[in-house]
Amino acid sequence: MSSSVPSGLIKGVHKLLEQVLSNRANGKVKDVAMSGLETLVICAALFMSFMDMDIENWLETYIILGASASYAILLSVLCIIHSSCTPKGTTTKQVEDAYTATNLFPIIDGILELGFPVIFGGKMWYLPLIMWVFFLAILISGILFFGKIETNLTDKGMAVTEALLLYQMTSDFAEYWTHTRNQEKLNVDSSDSPTNESLASSSYQRWSSP
């Protein structure tokens, strides 16, 4: 398979998601989906590379690569389906300001934001923390696995890239989830007047998405 195929596929999916997803929360959905696709490409490349190696425990290889791929697919599908079922709204100023501040520090922003789901709360606020536990389990297993086998520098580089992608996916998912737990939507209040003028009056209320 030509190396241009994965690259073309990634660019095509990126363009499609850009057209479908527009606001900031949904922008994170695009980031999760793109990182997930790139993770699957790397998992496939590592598997093909390991096929040429004399690895004693293939079951362990299947489990680690399968867990990474499954995690990437799970987060991507969860974000896409959830965003399609979630009403559009505006994130509260407190949450926006908090993430704007931490996003000034790339790479470590995910670590700085670990406590945000707890601080800002919302329905099922704990889900990002569960995903972080899954990520750490995959990361530790991968480190132990690569510590036991001899592989080339290219494979090690791909493994590190995969770990960074999974980290970024988890961080982006946590940000998306916290944004959607803390949004405001326009509520048209027509009880004050029976006339059409009541359509012009509105108030914002906090809501929790499904």
C-alpha positions in Angstrom: 0.0 0.0 0.0 1.4 3.4 -0.9 2.3 5.6 2.0 0.2 8.4 0.4 -3.0 6.4 1.1 -3.1 6.9 4.9 -2.1 10.6 4.5 -4.8 11.1 1.9 -7.4 9.4 4.1 -6.4 11.5 7.1 -6.7 14.7 5.1 -10.0 13.7 3.7 -11.5 12.9 7.1 -10.1 16.1 8.5 -11.8 18.2 5.8 -15.1 16.3 6.3 -15.1 16.9 10.0 -14.2 20.5 9.6 -17.4 21.0 7.5 -19.6 19.2 10.0 -18.2 20.4 13.3 -18.0 24.1 13.9 -18.1 25.3 17.5 -15.3 24.9 20.1 -16.7 21.8 21.8 -17.3 20.1 18.5 -13.8 21.2 17.4 -12.5 19.0 20.1 -14.6 16.1 18.6 -12.7 16.7 15.3 -9.4 16.6 17.2 -10.3 13.3 19.0 -11.4 11.7 15.7 -8.3 12.7 13.9 -6.0 11.5 16.6 -8.0 8.3 16.7 -7.5 7.7 13.0 -3.8 8.5 13.2 -3.5 6.0 16.2 -5.1 3.3 14.1 -2.6 3.9 11.3 0.3 3.6 13.7 -1.1 0.5 15.3 -1.4 -1.1 11.9 2.2 -0.1 11.0 3.5 -1.5 14.3 1.7 -4.7 13.8 3.2 -5.2 10.4 6.6 -4.4 11.7 6.3 -6.9 14.5 5.3 -9.6 12.0 8.9 -9.6 10.9 10.3 -9.9 14.4 10.8 -13.0 16.6 8.4 -12.2 19.4 7.8 -14.9 22.0 4.5 -13.7 23.4 2.3 -12.7 20.5 -0.8 -12.7 22.8 0.7 -9.7 24.7 1.3 -7.9 21.4 -2.3 -8.4 20.3 -3.6 -7.2 23.7 -1.6 -4.0 23.8 -2.1 -3.0 20.2 -5.7 -4.1 20.3 -6.3 -2.1 23.5 -4.8 1.0 21.9 -6.8 0.7 18.8 -10.0 -0.1 20.7 -9.5 2.9 23.0 -9.0 5.2 20.0 -12.2 3.9 18.3 -14.2 4.1 21.5 -13.3 7.7 22.2 -13.8 8.8 18.6 -17.2 7.1 18.2 -18.4 8.3 21.6 -17.5 11.9 20.8 -19.1 11.9 17.4 -22.3 10.2 18.5 -22.6 12.4 21.6 -22.0 15.6 19.7 -24.6 14.7 17.1 -27.2 14.3 19.9 -26.2 17.3 22.0 -28.1 20.7 21.5 -25.8 23.6 20.5 -25.0 26.1 23.2 -22.3 28.4 24.6 -19.8 27.3 27.2 -20.0 29.2 30.5 -17.4 31.9 30.9 -15.7 30.2 33.9 -15.0 27.1 31.9 -13.9 29.1 28.8 -11.4 31.2 30.8 -10.0 28.1 32.6 -9.3 26.2 29.4 -8.0 29.4 27.6 -5.4 29.7 30.4 -4.2 26.1 30.3 -4.1 25.9 26.5 -1.3 28.4 26.6 0.9 25.4 27.7 0.9 22.8 25.0 1.7 19.2 25.9 1.2 19.7 29.6 -2.2 21.4 29.3 -3.9 18.0 29.7 -2.2 17.5 33.0 -3.1 21.0 34.2 -6.7 20.3 33.3 -7.0 17.0 35.2 -9.0 18.6 38.0 -11.4 20.6 35.8 -14.1 17.8 35.6 -14.2 17.7 39.4 -14.2 21.6 39.8 -16.9 22.3 37.2 -18.9 19.2 37.7 -22.0 18.4 35.6 -23.8 15.2 34.7 -21.4 12.2 34.6 -18.5 14.6 35.2 -16.3 11.6 36.3 -16.2 10.0 32.8 -13.0 11.8 31.8 -11.3 10.5 34.9 -12.2 7.0 33.9 -10.7 7.5 30.5 -7.5 8.8 32.1 -7.3 5.6 34.0 -7.7 3.5 30.8 -5.0 5.6 29.1 -2.6 5.1 32.0 -3.2 1.3 31.9 -2.4 1.2 28.2 0.6 3.5 28.6 2.1 1.4 31.5 1.5 -1.9 29.6 3.1 -0.5 26.5 6.2 0.7 28.4 6.6 -2.7 30.1 6.1 -4.5 26.7 8.7 -2.4 24.8 11.1 -2.8 27.7 11.1 -6.5 27.1 11.7 -6.6 23.3 14.5 -5.4 21.1 13.2 -3.2 18.3 14.5 -0.6 15.9 14.5 3.2 16.4 11.6 3.6 13.9 9.3 1.3 15.9 10.2 3.0 19.1 9.5 6.4 17.5 6.1 5.1 16.4 5.3 3.8 19.8 6.1 7.1 21.4 4.0 8.9 18.8 1.1 6.6 19.5 1.4 7.2 23.3 1.3 11.0 22.6 -1.7 10.7 20.4 -3.6 8.7 23.0 -2.6 11.3 25.6 -3.9 14.1 23.4 -7.1 12.2 22.7 -7.8 11.7 26.3 -7.1 15.4 27.1 -9.3 16.6 24.2 -12.1 14.3 25.3 -11.9 15.6 28.8 -12.1 19.2 27.5 -15.0 18.3 25.3 -16.9 16.6 28.0 -16.3 19.4 30.5 -17.5 21.9 27.9 -20.7 20.1 27.2 -21.4 19.7 31.0 -21.2 23.4 31.4 -23.1 25.2 28.6 -25.8 27.8 28.3 -28.6 27.9 25.8 -31.0 30.6 24.8 -34.3 30.1 26.5 -37.2 32.0 24.9 -39.7 33.1 27.6 -43.1 33.7 26.2 -45.0 33.8 29.5 -44.6 37.5 30.1 -46.7 38.6 27.0 -49.1 36.8 24.7 -47.9 38.9 21.7 -45.1 38.2 19.3 -43.0 40.8 21.1 -42.3 38.1 23.7 -40.1 36.3 21.2 -37.6 39.1 21.5 -37.1 38.6 25.2 -34.7 35.8 26.2 -32.6 34.6 29.1 -29.7 32.2 29.5 -29.9 29.2 31.7 -27.4 26.6 32.5 -28.1 23.1 31.3 -26.7 19.7 31.3 -26.5 17.8 28.0 -27.4 14.1 27.8 
